[in-house]
Amino acid sequence: MRKRATANEPSAPVARVARPRGAGRILLCSILALTVWAGRPEAAIFAETLRVCADPDNLPFSRAEGPERGLYVELAELVASRLGLRPEYAWFLSHYGRRAVRNTLLADRCDAYFGLPDDAEFMGRSVLRTRPFLDVGYVVIGPRPLALSSLEDIKGRRVAVQFGTTPQLLLATRPGFRAVTFKLAEEAMEALARGEAEVAFLWGPTAGYFNKSRLGGAYAVVPIAGEGLQWHAAIGVRKGQDSLKADLDRVLDQLKPAIDALADKYGFPLGRPVSIDGRGGMLRSPERGVAERQLVELQEGVTPPTPPSGASPSTPDGLIRLGRSLFNQHCSHCHAPNALSPEPTRDLRRLALRYGSRMRETAYATITVGRIDKGMPAWKDLLGEEGIQNVIGFLESVQRAP
């Protein structure tokens, strides 16, 4: 926020006038300018701005153009108005949250970043946060009536999820859940509308907005509480901007009814979250999922595939084929069928080149405990010890020579 100068401050600017001819005219204009200065309200001294960090294409949160600007942009307009300021926007894609904050807020391109997680571990050394103004998280969405007491109520149904999100990882590691995975939440919602899924477990703001704007609110939306499923949204400012933070806290309290109205306008789920297991809770922000376009089905347990004729499951070739079949069922959506990914970072044929004699040990640990930060769940419960060994055997068979 540009610093507000007042007539009482030594650094207050002097009103500018056209250069007159003669000292008398200079004195007269100076007197008139000071007279006008003293009689004007502080907020009208000069055009001040509240510079807002925002994503240019991230409805229902924000958008640079179009009839719908998003909840954060409309809220920023209200906040700026209450502060007597004019909003100005620094647009930057928010796919990578920390990078977006570094390149906007911390680079002094803007003063306030709407929608940061209320989590001290998220850039807490550089950013101050207001009190939370909105709860957001994941939801289960399905045909009305949708009565849920826990996540167990959707067990056995076809559940649309977005790849790389907390729901996908959660269902992948729990027996009895059938997930159909999509690249985008909008694609999952379209599948729900076509009847290809019975319910969806998705990012609430996106699902709620799609339901309201595209489906006429036809589906019920139930927030789900649990680890990595719900979080509080706040406004972030740079460290040292305590006065601005206090102003924002004050205005957000005043705007609570308006925030609720905006949440309803954009379809944000406002109901009380249902716990996944009877305990619930508001925890850290989930990651925004991105991935290749792919639909994957995860079924309860693992039924050992029947190897092709001529290969006994107990022979080395038979075990490799079993491992390849398991790999293609559960891993190919990230690493391509038969592990033939053209992307070097996902190409598992390079494991021996990377890890040498530690390849089997590394693969076993990764498959067993997962890499949650990279979007990979732990597979030990789903594959079992024998299945993991078969997958590793298959991976060993496709390693590239040094």
C-alpha positions as CSV (number, residue, x, y, z in Angstrom):
1,M,0.0,0.0,0.0
2,R,1.4,3.4,-1.0
3,K,2.2,5.3,2.2
4,R,-0.4,7.8,3.2
5,A,1.0,11.3,3.7
6,T,-0.9,13.8,5.9
7,A,-0.6,17.5,6.5
8,N,0.7,16.8,10.0
9,E,3.7,14.8,8.7
10,P,7.0,16.6,7.9
11,S,7.1,14.7,4.6
12,A,3.7,15.7,3.4
13,P,3.9,16.7,-0.3
14,V,3.3,20.2,-1.4
15,A,0.4,20.9,-3.8
16,R,1.8,21.5,-7.3
17,V,0.8,24.6,-9.3
18,A,1.8,25.9,-12.6
19,R,4.9,28.1,-12.5
20,P,3.7,31.7,-12.4
21,R,5.5,34.9,-13.5
22,G,6.6,37.0,-10.6
23,A,7.2,36.5,-6.9
24,G,3.8,37.9,-5.9
25,R,2.0,35.3,-8.0
26,I,4.2,32.6,-6.5
27,L,3.3,33.7,-2.9
28,L,-0.4,33.9,-3.8
29,C,-0.5,30.5,-5.4
30,S,1.3,29.0,-2.4
31,I,-1.1,30.5,0.0
32,L,-4.1,29.3,-2.0
33,A,-2.6,25.8,-2.3
34,L,-2.1,25.5,1.5
35,T,-5.6,26.8,2.1
36,V,-7.0,24.1,-0.1
37,W,-4.7,21.5,1.5
38,A,-6.0,22.2,5.0
39,G,-9.6,21.9,4.0
40,R,-9.5,18.5,2.1
41,P,-10.2,15.2,3.7
42,E,-7.1,13.1,4.3
43,A,-8.3,10.2,2.0
44,A,-8.8,12.6,-0.9
45,I,-5.3,14.2,-0.8
46,F,-4.1,12.1,-3.7
47,A,-5.0,8.9,-5.4
48,E,-3.8,6.0,-3.2
49,T,-3.8,2.4,-4.1
50,L,-4.0,-1.0,-2.5
51,R,-1.9,-3.2,-4.7
52,V,-3.4,-6.7,-4.7
53,C,-1.6,-9.9,-5.8
54,A,-4.0,-12.1,-7.9
55,D,-4.1,-15.0,-10.4
56,P,-5.4,-13.8,-13.8
57,D,-7.2,-17.0,-14.5
58,N,-8.3,-18.9,-11.4
59,L,-12.1,-18.7,-11.0
60,P,-13.8,-18.9,-8.6
61,F,-11.0,-17.1,-6.8
62,S,-9.9,-14.5,-9.3
63,R,-9.8,-13.5,-12.9
64,A,-8.3,-10.5,-14.8
65,E,-11.1,-10.1,-17.3
66,G,-14.7,-11.0,-17.9
67,P,-18.0,-10.5,-16.1
68,E,-17.1,-12.6,-13.1
69,R,-13.9,-11.5,-11.3
70,G,-13.9,-14.0,-8.5
71,L,-14.3,-13.9,-4.8
72,Y,-10.9,-12.6,-4.0
73,V,-11.0,-9.8,-6.5
74,E,-14.5,-8.7,-5.5
75,L,-13.4,-8.9,-1.8
76,A,-10.3,-6.8,-2.6
77,E,-12.6,-4.1,-4.2
78,L,-14.7,-4.0,-1.0
79,V,-11.6,-3.9,1.3
80,A,-10.0,-1.2,-0.7
81,S,-13.2,0.9,-0.7
82,R,-13.4,0.6,3.1
83,L,-9.8,1.8,3.4
84,G,-10.4,4.7,1.1
85,L,-8.1,3.2,-1.5
86,R,-8.2,2.3,-5.1
87,P,-7.4,-1.4,-5.9
88,E,-4.6,-2.1,-8.4
89,Y,-3.6,-5.7,-9.4
90,A,-0.4,-7.5,-9.9
91,W,-1.4,-10.5,-12.0
92,F,0.7,-13.7,-11.6
93,L,-0.2,-17.4,-12.1
94,S,-0.5,-19.2,-8.7
95,H,0.2,-22.8,-9.8
96,Y,3.3,-22.7,-7.6
97,G,2.3,-20.8,-4.5
98,R,5.6,-20.0,-3.0
99,R,7.0,-18.8,-6.3
100,A,3.9,-16.6,-6.8
101,V,4.4,-15.0,-3.4
102,R,8.1,-14.4,-4.0
103,N,7.5,-12.8,-7.4
104,T,4.7,-10.5,-6.3
105,L,4.3,-9.8,-2.6
106,L,7.9,-10.2,-1.6
107,A,9.1,-8.4,-4.7
108,D,7.1,-5.4,-3.7
109,R,4.8,-5.6,-6.7
110,C,1.8,-5.7,-4.5
111,D,0.8,-5.1,-0.9
112,A,-1.7,-7.8,-0.1
113,Y,-2.0,-11.5,-1.2
114,F,-5.6,-12.8,-0.7
115,G,-6.0,-16.5,0.0
116,L,-2.7,-17.5,1.6
117,P,-3.0,-20.5,4.0
118,D,-3.2,-19.5,7.6
119,D,-0.1,-21.6,8.4
120,A,3.0,-20.2,9.9
121,E,5.1,-22.8,8.1
122,F,4.1,-21.3,4.8
123,M,6.7,-18.5,4.3
124,G,6.2,-17.5,7.9
125,R,9.6,-15.7,8.1
126,S,8.6,-13.2,5.4
127,V,4.9,-12.9,5.5
128,L,2.3,-11.7,8.1
129,R,-1.2,-13.0,7.9
130,T,-4.5,-11.5,8.8
131,R,-7.1,-13.5,10.7
132,P,-8.7,-16.1,8.4
133,F,-11.7,-14.8,6.5
134,L,-12.8,-18.0,4.7
135,D,-12.7,-21.8,5.1
136,V,-11.9,-23.8,2.0
137,G,-11.2,-27.5,1.3
138,Y,-12.3,-30.7,-0.3
139,V,-15.8,-31.9,-0.7
140,V,-17.9,-34.9,-1.7
141,I,-20.4,-33.9,-4.3
142,G,-23.2,-36.1,-5.6
143,P,-26.9,-36.4,-6.4
144,R,-29.4,-35.1,-3.8
145,P,-30.1,-36.3,-1.2
146,L,-26.5,-36.9,-0.1
147,A,-26.4,-37.9,3.5
148,L,-22.8,-38.5,4.8
149,S,-21.6,-39.3,8.3
150,S,-18.1,-40.2,7.3
151,L,-16.1,-41.1,4.2
152,E,-17.1,-44.7,4.7
153,D,-20.5,-43.9,3.2
154,I,-19.0,-43.6,-0.3
155,K,-17.1,-46.9,-0.1
156,G,-17.9,-49.1,-3.1
157,R,-19.1,-46.3,-5.2
158,R,-17.3,-44.9,-8.3
159,V,-15.7,-41.8,-7.0
160,A,-14.3,-39.2,-9.4
161,V,-11.0,-37.6,-8.1
162,Q,-8.4,-35.2,-9.5
163,F,-4.9,-36.7,-10.0
164,G,-2.3,-35.6,-7.5
165,T,-4.7,-34.2,-4.9
166,T,-5.2,-35.3,-1.4
167,P,-8.5,-37.3,-2.2
168,Q,-6.7,-39.3,-4.8
169,L,-3.9,-40.3,-2.4
170,L,-6.4,-40.9,0.4
171,L,-8.6,-43.3,-1.6
172,A,-5.6,-45.1,-3.1
173,T,-4.4,-46.2,0.3
174,R,-7.7,-47.2,1.7
175,P,-9.2,-50.6,0.8
176,G,-12.8,-50.6,-0.5
177,F,-12.8,-47.3,-2.4
178,R,-13.1,-47.2,-6.2
179,A,-11.6,-44.0,-7.7
180,V,-11.7,-42.8,-11.3
181,T,-9.0,-40.3,-11.7
182,F,-9.0,-37.2,-14.0
183,K,-6.5,-34.5,-14.9
184,L,-8.8,-31.6,-14.0
185,A,-11.5,-31.2,-11.5
186,E,-13.8,-29.9,-14.2
187,E,-13.4,-33.1,-16.1
188,A,-14.3,-35.1,-13.0
189,M,-17.4,-32.9,-12.6
190,E,-18.4,-33.6,-16.3
191,A,-18.0,-37.3,-15.7
192,L,-20.2,-37.0,-12.7
193,A,-22.9,-35.3,-14.7
194,R,-22.6,-38.0,-17.4
195,G,-23.1,-40.7,-14.9
196,E,-19.6,-42.1,-15.3
197,A,-19.1,-41.6,-11.5
198,E,-21.6,-41.8,-8.7
199,V,-20.0,-39.1,-6.5
200,A,-16.9,-36.9,-6.8
201,F,-14.3,-36.1,-4.1
202,L,-12.8,-32.8,-5.3
203,W,-11.4,-29.3,-4.4
204,G,-14.5,-27.6,-3.0
205,P,-14.3,-24.2,-4.6
206,T,-13.9,-25.6,-8.1
207,A,-16.6,-28.3,-7.7
208,G,-19.0,-25.8,-6.0
209,Y,-18.5,-23.2,-8.7
210,F,-18.9,-25.7,-11.5
211,N,-22.0,-27.1,-9.8
212,K,-23.6,-23.6,-9.5
213,S,-22.5,-22.1,-12.8
214,R,-22.7,-25.1,-15.1
215,L,-25.1,-27.5,-13.5
216,G,-27.6,-25.2,-11.9
217,G,-26.8,-26.3,-8.4
218,A,-28.2,-29.8,-9.1
219,Y,-25.8,-31.6,-6.8
220,A,-25.4,-31.6,-3.1
221,V,-21.9,-30.5,-1.8
222,V,-20.6,-31.8,1.5
223,P,-17.2,-30.5,2.9
224,I,-15.0,-33.2,4.3
225,A,-12.7,-32.6,7.3
226,G,-9.4,-34.5,7.9
227,E,-5.7,-34.3,7.4
228,G,-4.9,-32.2,4.3
229,L,-8.5,-31.7,3.5
230,Q,-9.5,-28.3,5.0
231,W,-7.7,-25.1,5.6
232,H,-8.2,-21.4,6.5
233,A,-7.6,-18.6,4.0
234,A,-6.1,-15.3,5.1
235,I,-4.6,-12.2,3.5
236,G,-0.8,-12.1,3.5
237,V,1.3,-8.9,3.8
238,R,5.0,-8.4,4.0
239,K,6.8,-8.6,7.4
240,G,6.9,-5.1,8.9
241,Q,3.5,-4.1,7.5
242,D,1.8,-4.4,10.9
243,S,-0.3,-1.3,10.4
244,L,-1.7,-2.6,7.1
245,K,-2.4,-6.0,8.7
246,A,-4.3,-4.3,11.5
247,D,-6.4,-2.3,9.0
248,L,-7.2,-5.4,7.0
249,D,-8.2,-7.4,10.1
250,R,-10.6,-4.6,11.1
251,V,-12.2,-4.3,7.7
252,L,-12.5,-8.1,7.3
253,D,-14.5,-8.2,10.5
254,Q,-16.8,-5.5,9.1
255,L,-17.2,-7.4,5.8
256,K,-18.2,-10.8,7.2
257,P,-21.7,-10.7,5.8
258,A,-20.4,-9.5,2.4
259,I,-17.8,-12.4,2.4
260,D,-20.6,-14.9,3.0
261,A,-22.6,-13.4,0.2
262,L,-19.7,-13.7,-2.2
263,A,-19.0,-17.3,-1.1
264,D,-22.6,-18.1,-2.0
265,K,-22.4,-16.3,-5.3
266,Y,-19.5,-18.4,-6.4
267,G,-20.7,-21.6,-5.0
268,F,-18.2,-22.0,-2.2
269,P,-19.3,-24.8,0.2
270,L,-20.3,-23.2,3.5
271,G,-21.7,-26.2,5.4
272,R,-20.1,-27.8,8.4
273,P,-17.5,-30.4,7.3
274,V,-18.1,-34.1,7.9
275,S,-15.1,-35.9,9.4
276,I,-13.6,-38.7,7.4
277,D,-13.1,-40.8,10.5
278,G,-15.0,-39.2,13.4
279,R,-12.1,-36.9,14.4
280,G,-11.9,-34.2,11.7
281,G,-9.9,-31.0,12.0
282,M,-8.6,-28.1,10.0
283,L,-5.0,-28.7,8.8
284,R,-2.6,-27.5,6.2
285,S,-3.4,-26.4,2.8
286,P,-3.5,-29.1,0.1
287,E,-1.5,-28.8,-3.1
288,R,-3.0,-27.9,-6.3
289,G,-3.0,-31.1,-8.5
290,V,-1.6,-31.1,-12.0
291,A,-0.9,-34.2,-14.2
292,E,-1.3,-35.9,-17.5
293,R,-4.7,-36.6,-18.9
294,Q,-5.5,-40.1,-17.8
295,L,-8.3,-42.1,-16.2
296,V,-7.3,-44.8,-13.8
297,E,-9.4,-47.2,-11.8
298,L,-8.3,-48.3,-8.3
299,Q,-10.2,-51.3,-6.9
300,E,-10.3,-52.9,-3.5
301,G,-7.3,-55.1,-3.0
302,V,-5.2,-56.6,-5.7
303,T,-6.4,-59.7,-7.7
304,P,-3.3,-61.3,-9.1
305,P,-3.5,-61.2,-12.9
306,T,-3.4,-64.4,-14.8
307,P,-0.1,-64.5,-16.7
308,P,-0.1,-65.2,-20.4
309,S,0.0,-68.9,-21.5
310,G,3.5,-70.4,-21.4
311,A,4.7,-68.4,-18.4
312,S,4.2,-69.9,-15.0
313,P,3.7,-67.3,-12.2
314,S,6.6,-69.0,-10.3
315,T,9.2,-68.6,-13.1
316,P,11.2,-65.4,-13.4
317,D,9.5,-64.5,-16.6
318,G,6.1,-65.1,-15.1
319,L,6.9,-63.0,-12.0
320,I,8.1,-60.2,-14.3
321,R,4.9,-60.3,-16.2
322,L,2.9,-60.2,-13.0
323,G,4.9,-57.2,-11.9
324,R,4.4,-55.5,-15.2
325,S,0.6,-56.1,-15.0
326,L,0.5,-54.6,-11.5
327,F,2.7,-51.7,-12.6
328,N,0.3,-50.9,-15.5
329,Q,-2.7,-51.1,-13.2
330,H,-1.4,-48.8,-10.5
331,C,1.6,-46.8,-11.7
332,S,1.2,-46.2,-15.4
333,H,-0.8,-43.0,-15.0
334,C,2.4,-41.3,-13.7
335,H,5.1,-43.4,-15.3
336,A,3.5,-44.5,-18.6
337,P,2.5,-48.0,-19.6
338,N,5.4,-50.5,-19.2
339,A,7.5,-47.7,-17.6
340,L,8.2,-46.2,-21.0
341,S,7.8,-42.6,-19.9
342,P,9.5,-40.1,-22.3
343,E,9.8,-37.6,-19.4
344,P,13.3,-38.1,-17.9
345,T,12.2,-37.3,-14.3
346,R,9.5,-40.0,-14.5
347,D,11.4,-42.6,-16.6
348,L,11.9,-45.5,-14.2
349,R,14.2,-47.2,-16.7
350,R,16.9,-44.9,-15.3
351,L,16.7,-46.1,-11.7
352,A,19.9,-48.2,-12.0
353,L,21.7,-45.2,-13.6
354,R,20.6,-43.0,-10.7
355,Y,21.0,-45.3,-7.7
356,G,23.4,-48.0,-8.8
357,S,23.5,-50.9,-6.3
358,R,20.9,-49.1,-4.2
359,M,18.3,-49.3,-6.9
360,R,16.3,-52.2,-5.3
361,E,16.5,-50.7,-1.8
362,T,15.4,-47.3,-3.1
363,A,12.5,-48.6,-5.2
364,Y,11.3,-50.7,-2.3
365,A,11.3,-47.8,0.2
366,T,9.6,-45.5,-2.3
367,I,6.8,-47.9,-3.2
368,T,6.3,-48.9,0.4
369,V,6.0,-45.4,2.0
370,G,5.3,-43.3,-1.0
371,R,6.4,-39.7,-1.8
372,I,3.4,-37.7,-0.7
373,D,5.1,-34.4,-1.5
374,K,5.4,-35.6,-5.2
375,G,1.8,-36.9,-5.4
376,M,2.7,-40.6,-4.9
377,P,0.8,-42.5,-2.2
378,A,2.2,-45.4,-0.1
379,W,1.3,-48.7,-1.9
380,K,2.3,-51.2,0.7
381,D,-1.3,-51.9,1.9
382,L,-2.7,-52.1,-1.6
383,L,0.0,-54.1,-3.3
384,G,1.3,-56.2,-0.4
385,E,4.8,-57.5,0.0
386,E,4.6,-60.0,-2.8
387,G,3.1,-57.4,-5.2
388,I,5.9,-54.9,-4.4
389,Q,8.6,-57.5,-5.1
390,N,7.0,-58.4,-8.4
391,V,6.8,-54.7,-9.4
392,I,10.5,-54.3,-8.5
393,G,11.4,-57.4,-10.5
394,F,9.6,-55.9,-13.5
395,L,11.5,-52.6,-13.0
396,E,14.8,-54.4,-12.9
397,S,14.0,-56.0,-16.2
398,V,13.6,-52.7,-18.0
399,Q,16.7,-50.9,-16.8
400,R,18.8,-49.1,-19.4
401,A,22.4,-50.2,-19.7
402,P,25.0,-47.6,-18.5
